[in-house]
Amino acid sequence: MEKPFIYKKGCEQSRFHHISTDEVYGSLGTTGLFTETTPYAPNSPYSASKAASDMIVRSYHHTYGLNTMITNCSNNYGPKQHSEKLIPVIIKNALFQNPIPIYGDGKNIRDWLYVQDHCKGIDIVFQKGLVGETYNIGGGNEKTNFQIASIICNILDSRIPLRDGKSYKNLINFVEDRAGHDRRYAIDNSKIKQKLGWKADEDFDSGIAKTVDWYLKKWKS
């Protein structure tokens, strides 16, 4: 930019899309959903840093006229995810018959979003989103961590049953909860649906089946 609110020649259509997380909103009770106007209440250093980055982007829009958009997404899952994340950890430990670690009582709830649906959301916001706006992208798939582990174990029981006839669920092992572990996240995605026409193509059943099959090829081929 040449100066506040004046773009350099040839850069007039430039945009800055900041991809953030629903963790900036803090933790929900048993009911309710995060909306774009939910007050920020981060509970961990990680979510606090994400909230700070959101505020920096917002300040550049209001102070300098930078063409910005922010998206806050729910938990992503799908093929090629880093092996330290919950779903790959569950799949890998089950496949190698190691204990499947689940934090606390396993009742922490997350809204799960298939990675390709998130990518489509990013694209539509970048192409059509209004300047300075925030859009929440959620899959509408609330599951406890224990439910996630159980669903994956059921799939593996049908795909590659154990020789002793037992279920992979017997490997689930509850471990000490992690610090700052928020109880529940859930996103209201009505704004991006109604304003931009986005919708998720995968529900959790179809998305997790594709995910498990991808990791089976990776680790059992």
Secondary structure, DSSP 4 states (H G I P E B T S, - for coil): --BTTBPPTT-TT--EEEEEEGGGG----SS--B-TTSPP---SHHHHHHHHHHHHHHHHHHHH---EEEEEE-EEE-TT--TTSHHHHHHHHHHTT--EEEETTS--EEEEEEHHHHHHHHHHHHHHPPTT-EEEE--S-EEEHHHHHHHHHHHHHHHS--TTS--GGGGEEEEPPPTT--SB--B--HHHHHHH----S--HHHHHHHHHHHHHHHHH-
